[in-house]
Amino acid sequence: MSMRRILRPKTLPPSDREMGYSYGVQVGNMIWVSGQVARNERNELVGGDDPVAQTEQCFRSVAAVFAEAGASLRDVV
């Protein structure tokens, strides 16, 4: 049986780590990523009313989750 690993990159907002929210979960070679909000590592909202900037931040956050698991966005299928 594979072990479950909670993914909480230190480069993402600390308040979410403290509240028990996990950005992703890794089981074996599979990674599940939770919903993302456009917040940087200082927990500041990024992009204001600009959906492109918000989306870019969300993808940076997803990339950080994958990196925490030793993967990258290139591993997404």
One Martini backbone bead per residue (centre of mass of N, CA, C, O) as a GRO file, in nm:
protein
   77
    1MET     BB    1   0.096   0.036   0.022
    2SER     BB    2   0.065   0.361  -0.016
    3MET     BB    3   0.175   0.662   0.078
    4ARG     BB    4   0.072   0.959   0.221
    5ARG     BB    5   0.144   1.297   0.103
    6ILE     BB    6   0.164   1.609   0.216
    7LEU     BB    7   0.141   1.927   0.035
    8ARG     BB    8   0.344   2.215   0.174
    9PRO     BB    9   0.481   2.465   0.058
   10LYS     BB   10   0.688   2.727   0.171
   11THR     BB   11   0.605   2.923  -0.086
   12LEU     BB   12   0.339   2.931   0.057
   13PRO     BB   13   0.104   3.022   0.252
   14PRO     BB   14   0.113   2.985   0.597
   15SER     BB   15  -0.187   2.992   0.691
   16ASP     BB   16  -0.266   2.728   0.550
   17ARG     BB   17  -0.083   2.540   0.713
   18GLU     BB   18  -0.203   2.617   0.998
   19MET     BB   19  -0.512   2.523   0.905
   20GLY     BB   20  -0.468   2.235   0.731
   21TYR     BB   21  -0.410   2.300   0.449
   22SER     BB   22  -0.374   2.133   0.136
   23TYR     BB   23  -0.240   2.158  -0.187
   24GLY     BB   24  -0.154   1.846  -0.171
   25VAL     BB   25  -0.129   1.495  -0.288
   26GLN     BB   26   0.073   1.200  -0.239
   27VAL     BB   27   0.051   0.879  -0.421
   28GLY     BB   28   0.311   0.776  -0.514
   29ASN     BB   29   0.288   0.886  -0.861
   30MET     BB   30   0.054   1.065  -0.747
   31ILE     BB   31  -0.112   1.392  -0.795
   32TRP     BB   32  -0.304   1.613  -0.594
   33VAL     BB   33  -0.475   1.921  -0.656
   34SER     BB   34  -0.594   2.192  -0.525
   35GLY     BB   35  -0.733   2.465  -0.496
   36GLN     BB   36  -0.661   2.797  -0.607
   37VAL     BB   37  -0.507   3.101  -0.504
   38ALA     BB   38  -0.390   3.436  -0.567
   39ARG     BB   39  -0.120   3.374  -0.369
   40ASN     BB   40   0.154   3.445  -0.209
   41GLU     BB   41   0.404   3.390   0.030
   42ARG     BB   42   0.265   3.659   0.186
   43ASN     BB   43  -0.056   3.641   0.138
   44GLU     BB   44  -0.098   3.797  -0.128
   45LEU     BB   45  -0.288   3.931  -0.354
   46VAL     BB   46  -0.287   3.859  -0.701
   47GLY     BB   47  -0.398   4.091  -0.969
   48GLY     BB   48  -0.664   4.169  -0.874
   49ASP     BB   49  -0.862   4.224  -1.173
   50ASP     BB   50  -0.652   4.016  -1.311
   51PRO     BB   51  -0.690   3.705  -1.448
   52VAL     BB   52  -0.407   3.650  -1.560
   53ALA     BB   53  -0.241   3.701  -1.301
   54GLN     BB   54  -0.394   3.495  -1.130
   55THR     BB   55  -0.333   3.246  -1.304
   56GLU     BB   56  -0.025   3.260  -1.287
   57GLN     BB   57  -0.016   3.218  -0.980
   58CYS     BB   58  -0.157   2.945  -0.973
   59PHE     BB   59   0.063   2.802  -1.145
   60ARG     BB   60   0.292   2.853  -0.945
   61SER     BB   61   0.160   2.691  -0.718
   62VAL     BB   62   0.141   2.420  -0.864
   63ALA     BB   63   0.445   2.398  -0.919
   64ALA     BB   64   0.521   2.385  -0.616
   65VAL     BB   65   0.377   2.122  -0.557
   66PHE     BB   66   0.534   1.950  -0.758
   67ALA     BB   67   0.817   2.010  -0.643
   68GLU     BB   68   0.763   1.883  -0.362
   69ALA     BB   69   0.732   1.592  -0.533
   70GLY     BB   70   0.947   1.594  -0.780
   71ALA     BB   71   0.800   1.771  -0.997
   72SER     BB   72   0.621   1.887  -1.292
   73LEU     BB   73   0.424   2.016  -1.541
   74ARG     BB   74   0.539   1.795  -1.745
   75ASP     BB   75   0.379   1.552  -1.578
   76VAL     BB   76   0.121   1.620  -1.701
   77VAL     BB   77  -0.188   1.431  -1.835
   0.00000   0.00000   0.00000
